[in-house]
Amino acid sequence: MSPEFIAFSMIGSLLALVILGYPVAFVLGGLAAIFGFIYIGPQVSNLFMLRIFGNMGDYILLAIPLFVLMGVIIEKSGLASRLYDATYVIMGRLRGGLAIASLVTCTIFAAATGVIGASVVTMGLLALPSMLRYKYDKSLATGAICAGGTLGILIPPSVLILIYGPLAGISVGKLFAGAVIPGLLLSGLYILYVLLVAYLKPEKAPAMPPDHPDFNVTLSRKFYLFATSVLPVALLIIAVLGSIFFGVAAPTEAAGVGAFAAALLAAAYKQLNWESLKEIAYRTMTVSCMIYLVLMAAGMFTAVFIQLGGGDVVENVVLGLPLPNWGILTVMFFIVFIMGMFIDWIGVMMIGVPLFTPIAAALGYDPLWFAMMFIVVMQTSFLTPPFAYAIFYLKGIAPPEVKTSDIYKGVVPFIILQFIGILLVAAFPKLILWLPSITK
């Protein structure tokens, strides 16, 4: 069989089986085993062993369960609810204050969890009932929570970036630094949009009503809430990320310190007990095992695909397109965007990164810039139906009066804002490259 036939058979089978709903890990591993034994023979098992051993021996990947542990502790111990309540009281008298408080909390929470599920579910339980009670537009409320929740996959310490770095051979610390400004840029665009809607159509995002208990809260009370509920979590995040950016600690070491500090913070608020510890340990274990299983299966698939010449086939096809360099780049990102509509993020990354990273390098693009562009484009997949994790998470815990159509309608403006963010970081590469250039 020709390498072209094998390559497109592997990619086609992978896309078809994942779209049909089969677990990504089993699809990747199963196809690797089938094609490997057919076209390479029994010795492919040695290739699998070497690839899995190499992946699992990567010291950076130890940071995954530690950052997950840090996020789960903050989620399960009630620190997120304190953070949201404090932010709402501080911003409540502002039009759209509840939605803005939700976005600010999501931004801070994103830097503490590294995944979107925790942010969307937590804010859906905390903020959505409050916004509905104060007559917020359902679409605006649900769109803000979904969009804010997706920041967890972009703003460091993102689990996606932790996986992307070793997969593409790029420093995780540099990727973390490169993700900060794009993440804050998107958060700022979301907040500006909510402010604009709130002032043009006040009925969609009203301010805190005068009869609310916290309407006349004093400045000293706001400062107390900031100091006791917002500042500790913010300092934890700054300390963890700052130690990585400035070379004080490796991501793995910083993750360990962050998890320990989060446990101390939860204990200080008297939210850490035996039951919560069991739940935290179980949640951390299940999320980490899922990620590692996909990593091992993806390593097997990539090893077989490259061994059979698939990488060269895809590179030749894409580079052979009658387009300028920026046109080829646009095609690659469009493919990533379309895959994100049907495949979960880890599947998109495991397929796209090994295929497109060598092509971007051949075109002469900065690897760090391309990586962050890839990640920002992939972030849109969490809001784009039909396979939109954020929508699924929110619908699962939303009150009955919130329809799926309300959520779909609500995410559309935020998807447009994501495209504006993509165009900005594409037009101004320094938005990505400046912070990594001043860090170690």
C-alpha positions in Angstrom: 0.0 0.0 0.0 1.2 3.5 -0.7 2.0 5.9 2.2 -0.8 8.2 0.9 -3.5 5.5 1.1 -2.3 4.5 4.6 -2.1 8.1 5.9 -5.6 9.1 4.7 -7.0 5.8 5.9 -5.7 6.4 9.4 -6.8 10.0 9.5 -10.2 9.2 8.0 -10.8 6.3 10.4 -9.8 8.4 13.4 -12.1 11.3 12.5 -15.0 9.0 11.7 -14.8 6.9 14.9 -14.3 10.0 17.2 -17.3 11.8 15.5 -19.4 8.6 16.1 -18.7 9.1 19.8 -16.1 6.4 20.7 -13.6 7.4 23.4 -10.6 9.2 21.9 -8.0 7.1 23.9 -9.4 3.8 22.7 -9.7 5.0 19.1 -6.1 6.3 19.0 -4.7 3.2 20.6 -6.9 0.7 18.7 -6.1 2.2 15.3 -2.4 2.3 16.1 -2.5 -1.4 17.0 -4.5 -2.4 13.9 -2.4 -0.4 11.3 0.8 -1.2 13.2 0.4 -4.9 13.2 -0.9 -4.9 9.5 1.8 -2.8 8.0 4.8 -3.0 10.4 4.3 -6.4 12.0 4.6 -7.7 15.6 7.7 -5.7 16.2 5.4 -2.6 16.4 4.9 -3.6 20.1 8.6 -2.5 20.7 7.8 0.9 19.1 4.7 1.2 21.4 6.8 0.4 24.5 9.5 2.9 23.6 7.0 5.7 22.8 5.0 5.2 26.0 8.1 5.0 28.1 9.4 8.2 26.6 6.1 10.0 27.1 5.6 8.9 30.7 9.2 9.6 31.6 8.8 13.3 30.8 9.3 15.1 34.1 7.0 18.0 32.9 4.0 15.7 32.8 4.2 15.3 36.5 2.7 18.8 36.7 -0.6 17.6 35.3 -2.0 15.8 38.4 -0.5 18.5 40.7 -2.2 21.4 38.8 -5.4 19.4 38.6 -5.2 18.8 42.4 -4.7 22.6 43.0 -7.7 23.4 40.9 -9.9 20.7 42.4 -9.0 21.9 45.9 -10.1 25.5 45.1 -13.2 24.2 43.4 -14.4 21.7 46.0 -13.4 23.7 49.2 -15.7 26.6 48.5 -13.0 29.1 47.7 -14.6 29.7 44.3 -17.9 30.7 45.9 -16.2 33.1 48.3 -14.4 34.6 45.3 -17.6 35.1 43.3 -19.6 36.5 46.2 -16.8 39.0 47.0 -16.5 40.1 43.3 -20.2 40.6 43.0 -20.4 42.8 46.1 -17.5 44.9 44.8 -19.0 45.3 41.3 -22.7 44.8 41.9 -23.9 48.4 41.5 -22.3 48.5 38.0 -24.7 47.7 35.2 -24.1 44.2 34.1 -22.2 43.8 37.4 -23.3 40.1 37.9 -22.1 39.1 34.5 -18.9 41.1 34.9 -18.3 39.5 38.3 -18.8 36.1 36.7 -16.2 36.9 34.0 -13.7 38.3 36.5 -14.2 35.3 38.7 -13.8 32.9 35.7 -10.6 34.7 34.7 -9.1 34.2 38.2 -10.6 30.7 38.5 -9.1 29.8 35.1 -5.7 30.6 36.4 -6.3 28.3 39.3 -7.9 25.2 37.7 -6.4 24.8 34.2 -9.6 23.1 32.8 -12.9 24.4 31.6 -15.3 22.0 33.3 -14.6 23.3 36.8 -15.1 26.9 35.8 -18.3 26.4 33.8 -20.0 24.1 36.3 -19.0 26.2 39.4 -20.0 29.5 37.9 -23.2 27.9 36.4 -24.2 26.8 39.9 -23.1 30.1 41.6 -23.9 32.9 39.1 -26.6 31.7 36.8 -29.4 31.5 39.4 -28.5 34.9 40.7 -28.5 36.5 37.2 -31.9 34.9 36.4 -33.3 36.1 39.7 -32.3 39.7 38.9 -33.9 39.5 35.4 -30.7 39.1 33.3 -31.2 38.1 29.7 -30.8 34.3 29.6 -28.7 34.4 26.5 -26.3 37.0 27.9 -26.0 35.2 31.2 -25.4 31.8 29.8 -23.0 33.1 27.0 -20.9 35.0 29.6 -20.5 31.9 31.8 -19.6 29.6 28.9 -17.1 32.1 27.4 -15.6 32.9 30.8 -15.3 29.2 31.5 -13.4 28.5 28.3 -10.6 30.7 29.5 -9.5 27.8 31.8 -8.0 26.1 28.8 -5.9 29.1 27.8 -4.9 31.1 30.8 -2.0 29.4 32.7 -1.6 26.9 34.2 -3.6 25.3 31.4 -3.6 21.5 31.3 -3.8 21.8 27.5 -0.5 23.8 27.4 1.1 21.3 29.8 0.4 18.6 27.2 1.1 20.7 24.1 4.6 21.7 25.3 6.2 18.2 25.3 4.1 17.2 22.3 5.6 20.0 20.2 9.0 20.2 21.9 8.4 23.7 23.2 9.2 25.0 26.7 6.0 24.9 28.9 7.2 28.0 30.8 7.5 29.9 27.5 4.0 28.7 26.5 2.6 29.8 29.8 4.1 33.2 29.4 2.8 33.5 25.9 -0.7 32.6 26.9 -1.1 35.3 29.5 -1.8 38.3 27.3 -4.1 36.5 24.8 -6.1 35.1 27.8 -6.5 38.5 29.4 -7.2 40.1 26.0 -10.2 37.7 25.5 -11.4 38.3 29.1 -11.2 42.1 28.5 -13.2 41.7 25.2 -15.9 39.8 27.0 -16.1 42.3 29.8 -16.3 45.3 27.3 -19.1 43.5 25.4 -21.1 43.0 28.6 -20.6 46.6 29.5 -21.7 47.7 26.0 -24.9 45.6 26.2 -25.6 46.7 29.7 -25.5 50.4 28.8 -27.2 50.1 25.4 -29.9 47.7 26.7 -30.1 48.1 30.5 -33.0 45.6 30.7 -30.7 42.8 29.6 -28.1 43.3 32.4 -29.5 45.4 35.3 -27.4 46.7 38.1 -27.9 45.5 41.7 -31.4 46.5 42.9 -31.5 49.2 45.7 -33.3 46.7 48.0 -30.4 44.2 47.9 -28.6 43.8 51.3 -25.3 44.7 49.8 -26.4 47.7 47.8 -25.1 50.2 50.3 -22.0 48.2 51.4 -19.2 50.4 52.7 -15.8 50.9 51.1 -14.1 49.3 54.1 -16.4 46.2 53.7 -15.5 45.9 50.0 -11.8 46.2 50.9 -12.2 43.4 53.6 -13.9 41.1 51.1 -11.2 41.8 48.6 -8.4 41.1 51.1 -10.0 37.9 52.5 -11.6 36.3 49.4 -9.9 37.6 46.3 -6.4 38.5 47.3 -5.4 35.1 48.7 -6.3 33.2 45.6 -4.8 35.9 43.4 -1.5 35.8 45.3 -1.4 32.0 45.1 -1.8 32.2 41.3 0.8 35.0 40.9 3.3 33.1 43.1 2.9 29.8 41.1 3.0 31.4 37.7 5.7 34.0 38.6 8.0 31.3 39.8 7.7 29.6 36.4 8.0 32.7 34.3 11.1 34.0 36.1 12.9 30.6 36.3 12.6 30.2 40.1 10.9 26.8 39.7 10.1 24.3 37.0 6.4 23.9 36.2 6.3 20.6 38.1 7.9 22.1 41.2 5.6 25.1 41.1 2.6 22.9 40.7 3.5 20.9 43.8 3.9 24.1 45.8 0.6 25.5 44.4 -1.3 22.3 45.4 0.2 22.4 48.9 -0.6 26.2 49.2 -4.2 25.6 48.0 -4.6 22.9 50.6 -3.3 25.3 53.3 -5.7 28.0 52.1 -8.7 25.7 52.2 -7.7 24.6 55.7 -7.4 28.2 56.8 -11.0 28.7 55.7 -12.0 25.5 57.5 -13.2 23.9 54.3 -10.9 20.9 54.4 -12.2 17.7 56.0 -12.0 14.0 55.5 -15.0 13.8 53.1 -13.8 16.7 51.0 -10.3 15.2 50.9 -11.7 11.9 49.6 -13.7 13.7 46.9 -10.7 15.9 45.9 -8.4 12.8 45.6 -11.0 10.9 43.5 -11.6 13.8 41.2 -7.9 14.4 40.7 -7.2 10.8 40.0 -10.0 10.4 37.4 -9.1 13.5 35.5 -5.3 12.7 35.6 -5.9 9.1 34.5 -8.0 10.2 31.6 -5.3 12.6 30.4 -2.5 10.1 30.7 -4.5 7.4 29.0 -5.0 9.7 26.0 -1.4 10.7 26.0 -0.2 7.1 25.8 -2.7 6.2 23.1 -1.8 9.3 21.1 1.9 8.4 21.4 1.2 5.0 19.9 -0.9 6.5 17.0 1.7 9.2 16.2 4.6 6.6 16.2 2.8 4.4 13.7 1.6 7.3 11.6 5.1 8.8 11.3 6.7 5.3 10.8 4.4 4.6 7.9 5.2 8.0 6.2 2.0 9.8 7.1 3.8 12.9 8.4 5.6 13.4 5.1 2.4 12.8 3.1 0.4 15.5 5.0 3.3 18.0 4.9 3.7 17.5 1.1 -0.1 17.9 0.5 -0.4 21.1 2.6 2.8 22.7 1.4 1.8 21.9 -2.2 -1.4 24.0 -2.0 -1.3 26.9 -4.5 -1.4 29.5 -1.7 1.0 31.9 -0.1 2.4 31.1 3.4 -0.4 33.0 5.2 -3.0 31.2 3.1 -1.5 27.8 4.1 -1.5 28.9 7.7 -5.2 29.9 7.4 -6.1 26.6 5.9 -4.4 24.8 8.9 -6.2 26.9 11.5 -9.5 26.4 9.6 -9.0 22.6 9.8 -8.3 23.0 13.5 -11.5 25.1 13.9 -13.7 22.6 12.0 -12.2 19.6 13.9 -13.0 21.4 17.1 -16.7 21.5 16.2 -16.8 17.7 16.2 -13.9 16.4 18.3 -12.9 17.1 21.9 -9.9 19.3 22.5 -7.5 16.5 23.4 -8.4 14.7 20.1 -7.9 17.9 18.1 -4.5 18.5 19.7 -3.3 14.9 19.3 -4.2 15.0 15.6 -3.2 18.5 14.7 0.0 19.2 16.6 2.1 16.3 15.1 0.8 17.1 11.7 0.9 20.9 11.5 3.9 21.8 13.7 6.5 20.6 11.2 4.6 22.4 8.4 4.6 25.7 10.3 8.4 25.3 10.9 8.9 24.6 7.2 7.0 27.8 6.4 9.4 29.8 8.7 6.8 30.7 11.5 8.0 31.2 15.0 7.2 27.9 16.9 6.0 29.7 20.0 3.7 32.1 18.0 2.3 29.2 16.0 1.7 27.2 19.1 -0.3 30.0 20.8 -2.2 30.7 17.7 -3.1 27.0 17.5 -4.3 27.0 21.1 -6.3 30.2 20.8 -8.0 28.9 17.6 -8.6 25.6 19.4 -10.2 27.4 22.3 -13.1 28.4 20.0 -14.1 24.7 19.9 -15.5 24.9 23.4 -18.2 27.3 22.2 -18.9 26.0 18.7 -21.8 23.5 18.3 -22.4 20.7 17.9 -19.5 19.4 20.1 -19.2 22.3 22.5 -18.1 21.2 26.0 -19.0 24.5 27.7 -22.6 24.3 26.4 -22.9 20.7 27.5 -21.5 21.4 31.0 -23.8 24.4 31.5 -27.0 22.8 30.2 -26.4 19.9 32.5 -26.7 22.1 35.6 -28.8 25.0 34.4 -32.4 25.6 35.8 -35.2 24.1 33.7 -36.3 27.5 32.3 -32.9 27.8 30.5 -33.2 26.1 27.1 -30.4 24.8 24.9 -31.4 27.4 22.3 -30.8 30.2 24.9 -27.2 29.0 25.4 -26.6 28.6 21.6 -27.9 32.1 21.1 -25.8 33.4 23.9 -22.4 32.0 22.8 -22.6 33.5 19.3 -21.4 37.0 20.2 -18.6 35.5 22.3 -17.5 33.3 19.3 -17.3 36.5 17.3 -15.2 38.1 20.0 -12.9 35.1 20.0 -12.3 35.6 16.2 -11.5 39.2 16.9 -9.0 38.1 19.5 -7.5 35.6 17.0 -7.1 38.4 14.4 -5.5 40.7 17.0 -2.9 38.2 18.1 -2.2 37.3 14.5 -1.8 41.0 13.5 0.3 41.8 16.5 2.6 38.9 17.3 4.2 40.8 20.2 1.0 40.1 22.1 2.2 36.5 22.3 6.0 36.9 22.1 6.6 39.9 24.4 6.2 38.3 27.8 8.2 35.1 26.9 11.0 37.4 25.7 11.5 39.0 29.1 11.2 35.8 31.1 13.7 33.1 31.6 
